Amino acid sequence: MSEPFVFRHRVATEADIPAIMDVMKASIAENMKAFLSPEEIIAAQESMGLDRSLINDGTYFVIETDVDGETVMAACGGWGKRRTLYGGDQTAGRDDSLADPAIHAARIRAMYTHPDWTRRGIGSLLLDLGEGAARAAGFKTIELGSTVPGYPLYLARGYEPFHREEQVAANGQVKTVIHMRKAL
């Protein structure tokens, strides 16, 4: 893939869910290897996954490009206007109440890039889309729950850590979520 590719974005739909899940699975399996052991990746998965509320709210994006005449999903991610900071449909402790832009932060949520498309600016594109949409919705601050592998990108994009959450996963490994925020 040495030729330049043009990336397009659009709001995700229910029909995208199978492809989104494929991107998530590939991203988790490959992109975390440089940062976490196989056991730590399994632990991290407890706090990851598809959150249908993002799709239903119209706040989740897919990034696509064309390869040999076929459209390929390269990444997915978005922002949340609900109070849940991270996690998928299955994650315990969710707060799906709507955030009030006057007193709450918006959320960057569920960012995944397929391993074939890393290091091409797609993560930054997703952040720009989410931050812009949250700003347009009246939010003044945005927060996220970062995995260890995501931390360098978010730090480089101006997010500041303010809390580190560590829990013991079902397999006995520690799973880490780094709470970060940024003014919009």
ABEGO torsion letter per residue (X at the ends): XABBBBBBBBBBBAAAAAAAAAAAAAAAAAAAAAABBAAAAAAAAAABEBBAAAAAAGABBBBBBBBGGBBBBABBEBBBABABABEBAABBGBBABBBBAAABBBBBBGBBBBAAABGAGAAAAAAAAAAAAAAAAGBABBBBBBBAAAAAAAAAAGBBBABBBBBBBAAGBBBBBBBBBBBX
